[in-house]
Amino acid sequence: MSKVLIIGAGGIGQVVTHKCAQRADIFSEITLASRTLSKCDAIAAQLAIPIRTARVDADNVPELAALIRELQPKLVINVALPYQDLHIMDACLETGVDYLDTANYEPLDIARFEYSWQWAYQERFREKGLMALLGSGFDPGVTNVYTALAAKNYLDLVEEIDIIDANAGSHGHPFATNFNPEINIREVTATCRHWEDGRFVESAPLASKRVFDFPQGIGPMNIYRLYHEEMESLVKHFPSIRKAQFWMTFSDNYLKHLEVLQNVGMTRIDEVEFQGRKIAPIQFLKALLPDPGSLGPLTKGQTCIGVIARGLKEGKRKQVYIYNICDHQACYREVGSQAISYTTGVPAVVGAIMMLSGTWHAPGVWNMEQFDPQPFLEVLDTMGLSTTVIDGGDWPEL
């Protein structure tokens, strides 16, 4: 059993804390820390077992390091903002503690997603005998593991992947985001990139639209192509991939509101002067929109996230579709959060279990697809996210 420090008390932090508390056989002591102590205390009050809470500024490396030294955890689970990844990695290096996150670093002032900043920590973690596991959410995270599973069990050569993320749920608000509004809008409005013939090809965000018929009764929905970070690591670690795309569903209502907000400048990340002070419009917009944590009791429907992998098996072209379907209301009944937070938080806990048990552990900085997918998926199934594999089938080329 091991001590763990969870940093971040948003919707994902709530799920991670609940799921860690369910596994007292792994997590002997849990501390939840955030800049806002009251959020940590509110989550702690939901649990059947006692945990510690603490206030910490995740942008302050000395403060982080002091807390880690006081607690002496075996692992830090970072579910704070992506802007804070490097600060938390620095604190882990300083204190000699393993690190895990769910999303790659991005600078506060540039809407740019890439792993280069974190991959640059490779030698420092390796030299100290520490492990950093990057992107242990669902996408990135489980989608990386699904790709590794396709390469291990179903295809001799993976040549194409389509990662497809559907939120077939509804929360009743005119406009709201299912996770941090600032991160969500930056991601959706960023220039689209997909991998084709050895390079990333850029296009306008959401310019490519398809209809995809989702399984198990969800049915056809519009999907739009955008850039997502797992493509960067997947094409690096599976160099046989010739084409990689990421697709996500958006309602017409969401896109209409987003277009208006963009047109009036509310999605800008650069600062403007307002009444004698500087403010980034997107941060003001975040304050106006519903808190994603409040959507749990309102959201009904399902998510469906998966990977279609195509390639060769015994010299013949073949494809496999590997996916999960998650119910919003079932998640809320279990941990008080909707499925978007659940599908990110549960894989973070499973990644922690892989590291703490020694099943996945090696010094350095790693992405999810670099390890054996089977043990991760076996534990994921017991933790509430099952995997369905359709071996073959007539799935469309997107």
N, C-alpha and C positions, 0 to 999 in steps of 0.2 A: 504494500500500500504506500501511497505517496501524497505529499502535499502539493497543491496546485494553486496558482494565483491566476484569477480571471480578471482581465482589465477591460472594462466596458460594460455599462449597465443599461444598454438599450434593449430592443426586442430580441436580438440575437444573444446578448449577454444573459437575458432572462432564461432563454431556452438552455443555453450551455450550463447555467448554474443548476437548473432543475435536473437536467440529465446527469450531471456529475453527482448530484445528491442521490440519485437513484442507484449509483454504483459505488457504494461504500466499500466494496471489496477492492476497488482500484484507488479511489480518492479518499485518503484517510483524513485530510483536513482541507477545507475549501475556503479561500478568501476571495471575495468579490470587491474590486476597487474601481473607483470612478472619480471624476472631478466633482460629481454631485453625490455626496454621501447619502442623501435622502433616497435617491433612486436605488442604491445598493441595499439600504435598510428595508425598502418596500419589497424588493425581491426576496430578501432573507425571510421576511415575515410570511411569505407564501409557502415556505418549505417545512417539511415534517422533521427535519434534523437541523441542529444549530450550525451556522457557518459564521465566519468572521467577515466583517466589512471594513473598508478603509477608504479614505479620501486620498487621491493621488492625481497629479497633473501629468498626463501622459506625454506632454511636450517637454517636461523637465527631467532630463536624464539623471541628475544627482538625486532628485526626489524619488524617482522610480528605483534607482539603485539602493537607496536607503531603505525603502519598503521591502525590496527583495531580500536584502541582507537581514532585516528584522524577521521576516517570515521564513526564509530559507526553503522556498518551494523547490520541487524537483523540475517543474515545468511552468512556464508562463504561457497562458492562452490569451492571445491578443484579439479581442473582438471590439476594439476601439475604432477610430476612424483611420482610413488608409493613409492619411497624412502623417500619422504617428508611428507607422511601422518601423522606420529607421531609428527613431528615438528608443523604442522598446527593444529593438535588436541590440542597440548600443548598451543599454542597461543590462541585458542578459549577458553580453560578452564581458562587461565589467564585473559581474557578480558570479559568472560561471554557471549559468542556468540555461537549460534547453528552451527553445522558442517555437511557437506555432501561431499561425494566423489564418484568416479566411479570404483575404483579398490583397492584391499586390499594392505596393507603395505607389502613391501618386502625389506630386507636388501640389501644394495648396493653390498656387497661382497659375498652374498650367493644367488644362484638362488632357492629361497624357498618361496612358496606362502602359507600363512595361516593367519587366522583371530586372532590367539591367542594374538598377540601384541595389536590389537585394542579392542578385547573383554575385555582385562585387564583394559580398561578405564571405564568399566561399572559403577562402584561405584562413581568414580570421577565426571562423567557427571550427574549421578542421584542425587548426593548430592548437586550439584550446580543448579539443575533444568534445565539442558541443554540437548539438544538432538543431537546425532550423527547418521546420516543415512549412512550406509556403502553400497557401491556397487550399486549406482543408475545410472548404465549405461544400456547396453542391456544384455550382458552376461559377468559378473554378472549384475543383475538388472531386466530387463523385463523377463528374463528366470525364475527368482525367483518368480516374480508375476504370470507368466503363470502357474507355479507349484501350487501356492496358489489358482489360479482360478480353476485348475483341481480338487484340494482337496475340494474346496468349492461347486462347481456346478456340477461336472461330475462324481466323484468317491467317494465312501464312505471310501475307503482305498486305498492310493497310495502305490504301492509296488515296482514299477520300473520307472525310468525316463531315457530317452535318450535326451540329449541336443545336437542339431545338428545345426552347423553354416556353412553356405555356402556363399562364395564370388564367385558368378558366373560372375564377372566382369573382364575386361582386361584393363591394362594401357599402354601396348606396350613396357615397359622397359624389358631388359633381366632379371633383378632381382631388386625387390623393395618391401618394406613392406608398408602396408596400414595404419599403425600407427607407433609410435616411434620404429625405427629399433632395438634398444637395448632391449626394453621391449618385442617386438615381438619375437626376436630370443631366448632370455632367456626363454620365455614361451614355445616355440615350442620344444626346445632342452632339457627341464627339464625331469627328470624321470616321466614317466606316472604313474598315480594312478587312480584307479576307486574303487567305493564302492561295496562290495559284502559280504553278510552274516555277517554284523556287523563290518567290518574292511576295511581299504584301502589296496588294492592289488597293488603292484608295478610291472611295466613291462618297457621294453625299450621304449623310446619315438617313437611314430609313427609306432610301430611294428604291431598294429592291424589295418587292412584295410578292409573296406566294400565298397559296391556300394549302394548309396541311390538315389531313383528316386524322385527328388524334384518336388513340385507341380507347377501349373500355367505356364507350358511350359518350366521351367528351365531344367527339365529332369535329367537323371542319371549322378552322379558325384562320384568320389572316395572320401571317407571320412576316416579320420585317428583318432584314439583315442589318447587323451592327457589329462593331468590334467588341471582342471580349478577350480577356488576358490569357485564358488557357490555351488559345490557339498558338500563342508565342512559344510556350513551353512544349506543347505537343508536337509541333513541327520540328522542334529542336531534337527531341528525344525519340521521335519516330520519323527519321529523314525520308522514309519511303512515301510519306504523305505528299501528294501532288496538289490537293485542293482541300482547304479547310474553311468552313463557314459557320457563323453563329447566327441563329434566328430566334426572335422573341415575339410573342403575341402582344398586340396593343389594341385596345378598343378604339373605335372611331371617336368616341367622346374624349378619351385621353389625348389622342393626337390633336384634336381640335383645340383643346385647352392649351396644350403644349405649344402649338403654333402661335396662338395669340400671345402667350407669355414671352416667347422668343421675339415676336415682332415688336413688343413694347419694351424690350430690354430687360425683363425681369429674370432671365436665365443667365445674365452676364456674371462672370466670376471676377472681373476686374473691379476695382473700387471706384465709386462715384462720390462726389461731395454732396451731402444733403444736410441742410440746416447747420452748417458749420462743422460737420464731422464726416468722415469717410466711411462708406459702407459698401459691401459687395451686394448687388441686388439679389443674387441667388440666396444669400444668407438671410436677407429680409424675407424673401418668399418662403423659405423654410420655416420661419417663425409664424407665418400666416396659415400654412397648410396643416391639415390634421396630423397629429403625432402618429406615426405608424404603429406605435405600441397601443394606441386606442382602437385600432381596427379589428382586433381579435374577436370581440363579441359580435361584430357586425358582418364579418366576411364569411360568405358561404360559397361552396363550390370546391373545385379541386385544382391542384397544379399537376403538370406532367412535364418532366424534364428528362431528356435522354440524348442518346447519341446514335445516329445511323452511321455505321462504318462500312465502307465498301473496299473490295480488293480482291485478292486471289486466294483460293483454297484448292490445293492440289492441281494448280494450273488453270482452274476455271474461275470465272468472275462470280463473286458472291457478295451478299450484304447481310448485315445483322443489325437489328434494332434493340438497344438495351435502354430501359427507362424505368422510372419510378412514378407512381401516382400517389399524391398525398392529399388528404381531405382537410380543409381549413377548420371546420368545426371540431373534428376529432383532435386536432392539435390544440385548439383552445381548451377543450375539456381536460386535456392532459397537463398542459403547461401554461395556459393562459395567453398563448400567442397564436397568430395565424400561421399558415403553412410556409410563407416566405421566410419568416424568421426560423421556423422549425427545420426546414430543409437545409438551412445554412448552419444552424447551431448544432444539430445532431451529428453531422459529419465532423465537426470540430472536436466533439467529445470522443468520437470513434478514433480520430487521428491521435488524440491524446492517449487513448488506451493502447493504440499500436506502439507509440513511443515508450510509454511507461512500462509496458509489459516486455519490451525488448523485441517485439515482433518486427517492428520497423525501427531500427536505430543504427545510425552511423554518423560519425562526425562530418560536418559540412552543411551546406544549404541544398535542400532537396525539394523537388516537386512531386506531387502525389503519384504520377504515372511511373516513377522510377522504382517503385516497390511492387512486390507481389500483390495483385489485386484481391486474391481469394480471401485471405484472412480478414481484410478490411470489410469486404462485403458480407462476410458471415456475421461479423459483429454488428454491422449496420442493420442487418435484417432483424436482429434481436432487440435493437434499440428503437425500432419504429419506422424504418424506411426500407421497404422490401424492393427487390430488383426483379424485373421481368425481362426475359430474353426471347426475342422472336428471331429464330435462326433461319435466315432466308426471308421469303415473303416479297411482296410486290410493293415496295415503298418507292415513292417518286424521286427522281433525280432533281435536286433543287437548284 
